[in-house]
Amino acid sequence: MIELGYSLSNRFPDPPQTDYRTAPVRSLRYDLFCGDVYLDAEGTELSTRWGWVPVLDFAWALCDIVEQLDRDPDGSRAARVQTADLDFTQNTELLRFARRFNWVEITATWLRDEPPAVVRHSELRREARDFLQDTLADLFDMHPDLADNPNIWTLQGRFPRV
């Protein structure tokens, strides 16, 4: 089982003049909605405690990575290890994902002593998409104009709930 969550930071608020309806992808991914993300898989917690992680970008990138790990034509029968990294651009830390067959190992470079979290790929896909859609719903409640942003419409259509 995998659980994903986030908290927004008070230290890095969005600029008050932000027009969420027209915010470009770069701003949506890297400049807005900073905080921390929580990832717990089978009792292994791989969470950040930095306060500046772009939460929407994390959710977006996680969905991208899950799809990237599924590019092998053999799918869940693939014995080859497929890997992908989710990097945190403000430092050198990474979340590393390695898929073999239908299992994905997730490790955090900032938690070197922790064992990898291991989850089913299908569960990771479902939880990543749910996390993205739930995060967007929360952000819409805080910033109603964000729901009118065409970049968000594209994102919602690309990663619907499974």
ABEGO torsion letter per residue (X at the ends): XBBBBBBBBAABBBBAABBAAABBAAAAAAABGBEBBBBBBGGBBBBBAAGABBAAAAAAAAAAAAAAAAABAAEAABABBBBBBBBBAABABBBBBBBBEABBBBBBAABAABBBBBBBAAAAAAAAAAAAAAAAAAAAAABAAAAABAAAAAAAAABBBX
